[in-house]
Structure formats: C-alpha cells, structure tokens
Amino acid sequence: MHLQLDGRGPLHAQLTRALKTALAGGRLGQGSRLPPTRALARDLGLSRNTVLTAYEQLRAEGFMAARVGSGSFVAAPLMAEAANDAPATIAPPQTAYARRARNADIRRLLRNKPRASVRYSFQYGLPLINPALTTAWARELAHAAAYTAPDYPDPQGVPALREAICDYLARRRGVQAVPEDVLVVGGTQQAVSLAARVLLDAGDMAVVEEPQYFALRKVLQIHGARLHGADVDGDGMRPDRLPVDAPRLICVTPSHQFPGGSVLSLARRLELLQYARMQDCWILEDDYDGEFRYDTQPLAALRSLDRDGRVLYVGTFSKTLFPSLRLGYVVMPPALRDDLVTAKWAQDFGSSAIEQAALARFMAGGGFERHLRRSSRTLLERRTALLDGLRAVGKGRLEINDSHAGMHLVVWLKDQPDAALDAILAHGESIGLGLYTIRPHYLRRPQRAGLLMGFCGLSPAQIREAMPLFEQVLDRAYA
C-alpha cells in the first residue's frame, strides 16, 4: 500500500493523515481490510509502534474497526475535506486583539533562537546554572508536593509566599508592604499584561523608555496602547521627554535601566512621581535584576518614595532563580488591588500552589538569599572576565556601557553603522560565536551598531576562550 507522508510533525500523525487521505480518495472503501501493522511498517520503513499509534487514532475517531483474528477494517467513509487535519489557509484575525497580536509577529521572534552550532553564546536571559540550587529546589519541591492542598490556590497567591516577599522587600529593597498588597503572577510578562488589562483601553498612551525591553513593548502594543518613547541618558529616563498629554501608564526600570544600565537619579525619581501625581497616571516599576549590583548595595526602589499610591512595583524570580519557574509578583497600589486580583483570577485562577509553597519555604529558610550571595559572586567573576576580555581585544574600537549591575553589558562598535551589524553577526555565528544586536529594544532604530552581551550563561573560562573569536569578528569588521 503506497502512502505519502507530508513531513509535518511526528511520524504517527503523518501516517494518520495519509491514511485519512486514502480513505477520502476512495482507495479504501467501507469494509475494506487494512494492511497488517507489521506489513505496513515494513513497507513504509516505519516502526510498528508508529503504525499501531496511527491505527489506534483512526479507531478512536470511528473510521476503523478491529475484529479479533481478522484484522482492521474501514468502518465509515471519510469526506475529502476531513482528510487533512491542518487547515488549508490561515484565517484572518478574528478580533482587534488578534490583529495586533499578529502584527507583533511573536512567532518569528520565538523562531530566532541561537543555533546549536554556536559554541559561545552571549545571549541575554540565559539562566545561571547552579547545581546547588537544583538540589535545594528539588528538595523544596518534593516537600511542597507532599504537603500542599490539592484544591485551587488563592488567585492572589499563597499567603506564606506573599509574607516571605514582603519580608524580603522590606530588608533588601526598602519597600514596605503587607501581604494584602502582593499579587503573585507568572513572571514580569503577566504583570505587564494584567496592568495593561486594568489600566489601558485600546488607543490609550503608555510611556516606555527608549530603549526598552522589547517584550514589555510587545505586550503593551498587543493590548492596543499608543507608545511614547522617553529617551534615556546616564541618569535614566529624561523627564523633559515625557509627553505633554497625560499618559495612562509609565513603564520604567529605575534601579538598572534595561538595556543601557543607567540608574534613575533621585532628582528624576522625585520628578517622575510628581509628574504621575499631576497627570493622574500610573507607574509600573520593573525591578528585574535590582539584586545584582557589583559596586554598592542594591538601591532602594522607586516604590519606597511613593506617597500617593501610584507605583506598581514588579519583581521576578526568573532572573534570581531560573526562567522556567515562571513566578513573579506585583506590589499593588491599594486603589488597584481588587481590579488586579480579579484580572489574575480571570486569566488563570492563580499560579501553581506547589511551586509557590516551595519558594515560600526556600525564602523563609534563608536559602534564597544564600543563593543570591553565591550568584552575585559568580556573576561578578563572569562580568570581570568579559570586561577584561573586551578591553583586551577592543583596541579602541569598542564603547562599553559599564553599568555595575545586572547580567549583561551593552557594547557599541565605534564608527560602525547599524546596517553593518547583520554581516558582523553572521560572521560571528559562522565561527561559533553567538552575538546579539541591541536593535530589537528600540522603537526608533539606532544609527550605530550595538551589541547586548549577556554573560550569565558562560563560565569565566568560556568567556576567555571566546574573546579571540570576537577579536576576529572585530578585525574583519574594521578591515
């Protein structure tokens, strides 16, 4: 029996579709006997398990019947239009939200992952691999799985975790909050999405830093916000670049601006809070890696200066622990508390109680802050290795934004236009070096060539090994 597999997806799914096509085309009429699974597997060069899975799927859908001792037979005719599981065309966007989401082109961004052939990847956002954390987390997770109630969690978050977050923020970030102020969310992305749902109607203005974290921008655009980019300099967001017309929301990373690394000065913090008061708008403070500073103690959060209840303070465990955890939190202004909790309930009924319970115990037992201290030492070593390497191979060709915090550096190639960067990245990839442009984080495309170099995913030894390759890239670019 000749069947043509289409190459899309698992083999058993391809075989199922091919059999349906045969049924729809009349090649196998009702009551016809199908080939034995062993014979079909041999003829097609497939495993028998693949054929068995396909036959079982057809039986489950009612198109095939099995008779003991006789084999498998076609049980019902199949219309031609039902033969192919995949739609022939893509439907147009069904809502304004879907149209905006399609325009965001997130699937293209998700496909743009570093290739396996890249030996040294300086991608931002890679987790810090820590075997000690893996062991400790497995222990906490096992304990939480055994003792956590199986019912739906409190949509606002497990009380023990909200208490641990309040204690941590009071000591480390200067934020005074009670558990009723804290909403546990699925990372910064969900925090931004919930804030947009509660604060923005389509067409409302939101202010973002220029440059900014591209995923935050995408979420706001999908929700229909009109974006205004406020330029950033060495003291953070410039208040003189805020819009004259009142926005609904201002998104800022004051403790460590992303991606540039500047710190919002005290004078500008006070000016921003006054602007929010006068314009009757809200501030989303993203404190995405405020814990990792290498020159001084972590700075107090903008929220700690807020006397008017205008700041939504957002923190995440994706950077401090690992991204796959998908836990973060919002310290909510009292005026928005009910709206944000309702929006969280409507979206997912609450984050996983088992992971929340494990994290609460990890924090209460001191394991989280011990991990932060170890991670800070490790990241400092990697950052130092990268800085030393860049200074050694740069030879006056690089401008390095030394931010004294975080898990990445911004590196500008002097006298190189942004248009030249694609060839530079391609050359790096061809010799096993993963380099990444800063371009996606701008509303207005930058004029010069800039790199966002994350150092979390490489050891100091690997960073040193990668520097001769980076020097080759620079030599070719400036030849």
Buried (B, 14 or more C-beta within 10 A) or exposed (E): EEBEBEEEEEBBBBBBBBBBBBBBEEEBEEEEEBBEBEEBBEEBEBEBEBBBBBBBBBBEBEBBBEEEEEEBBBBEEBEEEEBEEEEEEEEEEEEEEEBBBBEBEBEEEEEEEBEEEBEBBBBBBBBBEBEEBEEBBEBBBEBBEEEBEEEEBBBBBBBBBBBBBBBBBEEBBBBEBEBBBBBBBBBBBBBBBBBBBBBBEEEBBBBBBBBBBBBBBBBBBBBBBBBBBBEBEEBBBBBEBBBEEEBBBBBBBBBBBBBBBBBBBEEBBEBBBEBBEEBEBBBBBBBBBBBBBBEEEBBBBBBBBBEEEBBBBBBBBBBBBBEEBBBBBBBBBEEBBEBBBBBBBEBEEBBBBBBBBBBBBBBBEEBBBBBBEBBBEBBEBBBBBBBBBBEEBBEEBBEBBEBEBBBBBBBBBEEBEBEBBEEBBEBBBEBBBBBBBBBBBBBEEBEBBBBBBBBBBBBBEBBBBBBEBBBBBBEEBEE
